[in-house]
Amino acid sequence: MTEAERHIRKARESLASARADVRAKRHNSAANRAYYAAFQAAVAALLRADIRPAERTLWQHRFVLSQFSGTLVRRRKRLPSDLPARMAELLRLRLAADYGPDQVTARDAARSLRHSTRIVEGVERMTQQRTLREASAEHEAKFPEGQAALDLAERRIEELEALIRGRFPEAAFDVWRTGPKDYRLTAYIPRSDFGRITRALSDRLVDILVDDDIWIVAMPEKVKARAR
């Protein structure tokens, strides 16, 4: 089990505690555990992206939250764009629960649980997907042909991911490399009508092939409902 997977396991445990606290009406405890579930998931996401603090075992809250929101979400677009706001609300409610004079309300505790669940599940999807460079490394191991330059392909795939996320903020992605300049980008989208995504991407994919001589096929797939 990787370090990221161990943190995801901790996040799931904290999330289960938050859920139990909501049911038992322990609202302050629920807000606390919901935040820490999201925080542990954020650490897992940073590890998956090979982002660590200077002191490799010191995961300070400011570092984790800024790198999670600023680097993974806003810059690299590896996670849905709504997660920073959810994380900020979780932190606000956790501080109120731990240090404020008033009790966290049942409504706020339930909202914390929803935000935390969204973050943990989003990070789980991210940690299960392959990046372009990982897919390329797998391809090179099977078909040694010299290391191809990946920067241009990486930029084009990031553009496509941003275009899809503009319409489906919850989308997650996986990449396969099938040839020196052939890639397949799979977008996992939690709804059944993919027609407008296909139409939106068609011209862009042709432009990439003509301008950059890179063949990228974008394939939407429906996300399976998570078992409860």
C-alpha positions, 0 to 999 in steps of 0.5 A: 500500500502506498503512502497516498493510499494509507492517507485515503484509508485514514480519510475514510475512517475520519469520514465514517466518524463524522457520519456517525457523529451526525447521526448521534447529534454530536455536531461539533465532533462531526464538523471536526472529523469532517474537516480532518477527513478532507485534510487527510484526503488532500494530503493523499492528493498531494502525495499522488502528485509528488508534492511534499513539504520541505520537511517531508513528514511535516504536513502543516495545514497552511501548506496542504490547503494552499497546495491543494487549492492553488496547485492541484485545482487551480493550476494543474486542474487535477480536481474539480473547481468547487473543492477549494470553496468546500475545503474553506467552509470545512475549515471555518466550521472546524474552527468554530467547533473547536474554538468558538463559544457556540455549538455547531448546528445540525444543519452545519454539521450535515453540510460539513459531512457533504463537503467532506464526502465530496472531497474524499471521493474526488481525491479517490477518483484522482488517485485512481487515474493515470497521468499522461507521463505515467501512461507514457512510461508504461508505453515506453516499457512495452514498446521501447522506441526512445523517450518522446517529448511529452510537454506539448501533448501534456499541454494539449490534454490539459486544455481538453480537460479544462474544456470538459471541466468547464461543463462537468466540474466533477469530471475525472480523467485517465490517459492511455498512450497507444503510440508515439503520438497517439493518446486516448483521454477518457473523461469520467462524467456522472451523467448519461448524455455526452452529446454536447461534450462530443460536439464541443471537442470535435473541432478542437481534436481536429485542430490538435491533429492538424497543428501539432501532429498529435492524435488524441481521442477523447472518450466520455464514460459514465461514472458508476454509482458508488456503493453505499 
